[in-house]
Structures are given as structure tokens and as C-alpha cells.
Amino acid sequence: MSEEMKALEARCALCGNCPLGATRTRLVFGVGTAPSELMLIGEGPGEQEDLQGEPFVGPAGKLLDDMLEMIGLKRSQIYIANTVKCRPPMNRDPAEEEMTACRPWLDEQIRLVRPKIIVCLGRIAAGELIKKDFRITREHGQWFEKDGVRYMAVYHPSALLRDVSKRPETFADLRELRRVLRRDTTLYEQ
Ligand code: SF4
């Protein structure tokens, strides 16, 4: 982790720019390697993440690790963050204004990670980062390009835990992701 990223996290730990800062147990800033050619972005911390201070722990995190293993990657090779760094109460979706308040932190993370590819985990992150009217059921697995970065969205691991019928489509999305990562990044040479 770069010194710049550590300094950014330390500043973020003092953030109270939206109401979520007052109810969090721990800041869930992000985890992994920066810079990295691949960045994953989910919506926000859940209960376990809030307690442990790390994104994607618990059953959804285990499934995310399995998804990464399927394409030959480990979480330590990439960078993982969320659209909001503090847990929305009762695991509700982050509100538009909360994501807007938190966006400068995410933008700074993206600047430091310098990813070639960003994978949005779920509808909320895709709506924030790819386009407002993103339809996850129709548009997961498709490529989008913005400012020289390629984006893809896949179903959120929590959705895959709730509905196993979505898994085959997600496996196909991950195979497509692996194909492009192999072709356009050095992740498999590490
Ligand atoms: S969610 Fe983001 S903007 Fe809101 S208090 Fe936490 S770090 Fe600050």
C-alpha cells in the first residue's frame, strides 16, 4: 500500500461529510494493492465489514474470493473499495446524497490505484460509476469505457448468495473479464 493511500485513509477516518459517519463502528476504506490494473468497487459496508473495518468479509466476501480464484487472482493483487466508506444502517442501500458526499474519497482512491479495468459489484456501484440508469439484469458483463478506463458490472456477491440461478451468468462474465485481463494487463505475469 502506498504512503499516499495510507495518508488518504487517515484523512478519511476523520470524515463526517454525511450522516453515515456518526453511526459507523469502523471506517471501511479499502483493501489491496495500489497501484493495480484491476479495481473492484461495491456499494457499501455491511455488518461484518463495519465490525472488522475491511470490505467484503463474511459469506459475501468468501464468495468474492472464490470468484477471484476462479479467474486465477487473489485479493492481495488488486484493490477493493466501496462507493461509501461507512455502513448504511440496517444494510439499506446508500442514498444518492451519501454516495455524492463520499465520492471524492473514491475518486482519490481511483487516482492512486490507476486501474485499467474497474469491475462494479452490483447495481448500486454500476449506477454510480457507469451510468445512472444502469440495468444490472440486462447490462452485467458488458464493457463500457469512460476516461480511458474500462468498466464492467457483475452481480453483487450477496445477490449471488440469495439467488444461485444468477451464478452461471456471472461465471460467463468472469470468463470474459479473465480474457480481457489476460490480453490487456500484466496481472497474470505477477
Ligand atoms: S460515508 Fe463517506 S462521506 Fe459519509 S462519513 Fe463516511 S467517509 Fe465520510
Residues whose N, C-alpha, C, O or C-beta is under 5 A from the ligand:
A	BS01	SF4	C12 C15 G16 N17 C18 L20 G21 V84 K85 C86 E98 A101 C102
